[in-house]
Amino acid sequence: MSTPVIVAKDLTKLYRMGEVEVRALSGVSLEIQRGEVVAIMGPSGSGKSTLMNILGCLDQPTSGSYVLDEETVETLNDDQLASIRNRKVGFVFQSFNLLSRTTALGNVELPLRYAGDIPDRKARARAALDAVGLSDRMTHRPTELSGGQQQRVAIARAIVNNPAIIMADEPTGNLDSKVGREIMQLLLNLNRDKKTTLIIITHDPVIAAQTQRVIRLRDGEVESA
C-alpha cells in the first residue's frame, strides 16, 4: 500500500484572545490517501478553517505532528512553510483570489514565479489553462470573465505546479448551481486524470456526496471520518 499523502496526529491549535484561551483544534488525528477525494464538514466554529490552514501549510499546530507527502511540517520555519506550500499544495478559494489587473495567464504563472527559475513557465501556465477549458481566455483579466471562468483560472493556478494535494475551500459557494456543478465535475476530472488528492471544505451535502469520504468536525475534534 502506498504511503498516505497526509498523516496528522494529535493536532491541537490554541489561540489567545486577551485573557481567554481558545482551543480551535483538540487532538485531531487523520490520514488521507494519495489520490483520495475527501470532504471536510462541520458547523461554524468546528475547526474546519483552522484544520485547512494547518494541512495547507498556512499555519502550524500548537502541538501534534503533521507529515505532508513524506515531509515533516510542524517544525518548519516560515520560509520553509512557504516553500512546501508552493510545491505541494494548490488552493482554490470561494472568492477566487485572483489579481484583478493581471491576465488569466499571468495569474496562473504566479506559483511558478514564486518557485524560482522555471524556463517553461508560460508554456506550463498555458497548458494548465487549456486543461480547464480556457485556452481562448488567456489574455482576459478577471473583470472580463464570468464567475465560473474565474474559478477555472483559480483551478489552473492550483494545478500548474503539479501539487500533491488541492485544497478547495467552498469552491462553488459564489457560483450558481449549474456552474457549481461544472466546477465540481472539473475538480473530479482532475482527480481522476492526474490522481491529485482533493480536499474540499464545504457546507453543502450535495458536494460532499460526490466525494469518497467525509471527515466531520465538531468543537475542534473529529466526530466521524
N, C-alpha and C positions, 0 to 999 in steps of 0.2 A: 504493500500500500504506500502511496506517495506521502511525503511529509505535508501536514496541513500548512496552508499559507498563512494562517493566523492562529497563534496559541497564546491566549491570555489567561493568567492565573491570579486569582485573589486581587483584582484591581480595585483600589479604593481611590477616591478623589475627595479631598476636603477643601472647602473654601471658607475663608474667614471674612465675615461681614461685620466690622466693628467688634463687638464683644461676642457675637454669635458665630459658632462654627457650623457650617452647613455641609452635610455629608451627601454629595451628589451620587457617588457610587460606593457600594458596600460589599466588597468581596466578589466582584463579578469574574467568573471563570467561563471561558468558552473556547471552542475550536471551530474554525471554518476551513473546509477542504478546498484545495485548489480546483477552480472551475465551478464551484458551487454558487447557486443563486439564493441569497438569504435576505429576508425582510427583518428589520428591527422595528418593533412596535411597542407602544406603551402610552399612557396618558401624559399630559403635560406635567413636567416635573419628575418624570420617572427615571431620567438619566440618559435618555437617548442621545441628545446632543453632546453631552459630556463623553459618552462612550464613543461616539463617532469621532470626536476631536482627538481622542487618545488613539483609536485604531487608525486614524488618518494621519497620525504624527503631527497634528496641530498643537497638541498639548501632551503633558506627561502625567502619569498617575502619581498620587501621593505615595502609594506603596503598591506592591504586586509586581508581576513580571509580564512582559509582552514581547513576543517574537513575531516579526513580520517577514515572511519569505526567508526564513532561516537567519535573520539578523536580529540581535537583541536590541530593543529600542529604549527601554526605560532609563538607561544610563547615559543616553546621548545628550550632547550639548545642543544649543540652538542651531548652530551651523550644520551639525551632523543630522539633526532632525530635518532641516530644510533639504539637505541632500537626499536623504532616504525618501522623503515625501515626493520630491520631484522625480525620482527614479522608479518608485514602487507604487505610487497612488495617483489615480486620476479622479478628480472631483467633478460632480455635476450638481449644481445648486438649483433650488426652486426659482431664484431670481436671475439665473443665467450668469451673472457676474462677468459680463463682457466689457471690454474697454470701448466706450462709445465712439471715440474718434479714430479707432483702428479698424481696418477691414477685417472680414472674416478670416482671410489668410493670415493677417498679422496677429489676430487673437490666437489662432491655433499654433502659430510659431512660438508663442511666448514660453511654454515649458522647455522647448528646445534651446531658446536663447539662454535660459537660466542654467541649462545643462552644460554650457560651455561651447567649445569649438566643434560644431557639428556641420560638416561641409554640405550635406544634402538636406539642409533644414527646410528650404522651400519645397523641395520635392516631397519630403515626408509630410509636410503640412497639407500640400495639395492632395496627396493620397488619402489622408485622413478625412478631408472634406469630401472627397469622392466617395469614400466608404459610407458616409452618412447622407449621400444623395444631394450634395450641394456644390457640385463641380461648376455649376453655372452662376454661383453667387459669391465667388471667392473675393471679388473686389468690392462687394457691398459692405457698408457699415451696419452695425446693429439697428440703427434707426430706420434703415431701409429694408429690414427683414421682419417677417411675422414672428410671433412668439414661438411657434413651432420651429421655424428656421433658426432662431436664436438658440434654442435649446439644442438643435442639431450641431450648431457651431460649438457649443459648450461640450457636447459629447465628443466631437472631433478633437477638441483641445485635450480632453481627458484621455483619449486613446493614443495620441501622437507619440508618446514615449513608450508605448507597449508596456503599460504598468502591470504589476502583479494583481492589483485589485482596482475596481472602480467603485467609488462611494457616491451614491446618488441620494441627496437629501431632498425628499419631496419633489422628485424631478418633474412630475406632472401637475404640481399644485397650482401653477399660474396659467394652465392651459385648459381649453375646453375639452370635453370628454373625447371627442373624435381625435383631436390632435394628441391628447394624452395617451390614447390607445396606440397611436402610431409611434410615439416616442418610447413607450414601454416595449413595443414589439422590436424597435430598433435596438434597444439595450439587450433584449433577449437574443436577438440575432447575433450581436457582437459576442455575447457569451458563448453561443453555440459555435460560431465560426472561429473565434480566436481563443476559446477556453479561458477567457478572462473571468476571474472571480468577481461577482457582482453583489454588492451590499446596498440594499435600499432601505432608507429610513422613511417610513410612511405612516400616515394615519388611516390610509384607505384600504379597507379589507379586499376590495377588488384587485388592487395592485398586489397586495400580499398573497392573494390566492394564486397568482401566476409564478410565485417563487417556489423553490424546492423545500424551504424550511422557514419557519417564523420563530424568531427569538423575541420573547415578550419580557419587557422590563416593568417593574413596579417598585417605587420607592428605592431606586438605586440597586436593585437586586434582580437577578434573572428569575422570572416567575415560571417560564417554561421555555424549552429550546428543542 
